[in-house]
Amino acid sequence: AEETLHLHLIDLHRVQLRRRVPRRWRVKDVGSLYFSAMETGLTRRDLWRFLRVYHDQPLRSIFEQQGEFLRAVEKRAMALKEKGIPDD
């Protein structure tokens, strides 16, 4: 069966040169990306690979150091899902 690929655009209007991106912006952007990717068939391994590249660290370090960030990202993605925002 032929499948249709749906791509999502994330508004990155805040792209600018900064020493540090505010946490709330990172949570919003990464949470939105995660929400958009939820129904694409990504595996847990795909998500872990993304985390390793995004943070440029081993997974163990990421989970130890970024646990609060990851929970906030998941919370953001689930909130979008609960709002019924279409992901297709």
C-alpha positions in Angstrom: 0.0 0.0 0.0 1.2 3.5 -0.9 1.8 5.7 2.1 1.7 9.5 2.2 4.4 11.3 4.0 3.4 14.3 6.0 6.0 16.9 7.0 5.6 19.5 9.7 7.2 22.9 9.8 8.3 24.3 13.1 8.4 28.1 13.4 11.9 29.0 14.3 11.5 32.7 14.1 13.7 33.0 17.2 16.7 31.8 15.3 19.4 34.2 16.2 23.0 34.2 17.4 23.1 33.7 21.2 25.4 32.3 23.7 22.5 30.4 25.3 19.0 29.7 24.1 16.5 30.1 27.0 15.2 26.8 28.4 11.6 27.6 27.7 12.3 28.1 24.0 14.2 24.8 23.8 11.4 23.0 25.6 8.8 24.5 23.3 10.7 23.8 20.1 11.9 20.3 21.0 8.5 19.4 22.5 6.8 20.5 19.2 9.3 18.5 17.2 8.7 15.4 19.4 4.9 15.8 19.1 5.2 16.1 15.3 7.4 12.9 15.2 5.2 10.8 17.4 3.1 9.2 14.7 5.9 8.8 12.1 6.9 5.3 13.1 10.1 6.4 14.9 11.4 3.8 17.3 12.8 4.3 20.8 16.2 3.7 19.3 15.6 6.6 16.8 14.7 8.9 19.7 17.8 7.9 21.6 19.9 8.6 18.5 18.3 12.0 18.2 19.1 12.8 21.8 22.7 11.7 21.4 23.2 14.0 18.4 21.2 16.9 19.9 23.1 16.9 23.2 26.4 15.6 21.8 26.8 13.3 24.8 26.4 9.6 25.7 22.8 8.6 26.6 23.7 7.9 30.3 25.0 11.5 30.7 21.9 12.9 29.0 19.5 11.1 31.2 21.5 12.1 34.3 22.0 15.7 33.4 19.0 16.5 31.2 16.2 14.4 32.9 14.3 17.5 33.9 14.5 18.9 30.4 13.4 15.7 28.8 10.4 15.4 31.2 9.4 19.0 30.3 9.7 18.2 26.5 7.5 15.1 26.9 5.0 17.1 29.0 4.9 19.8 26.2 4.4 17.1 23.5 1.6 15.4 25.5 -0.1 18.7 26.1 -0.2 19.4 22.3 -1.6 15.9 21.8 -4.3 16.4 24.5 -5.3 19.7 22.9 -6.1 17.7 19.8 -3.7 19.5 17.6 -3.7 17.5 14.3 -0.4 15.8 13.6 -1.1 15.1 10.0 
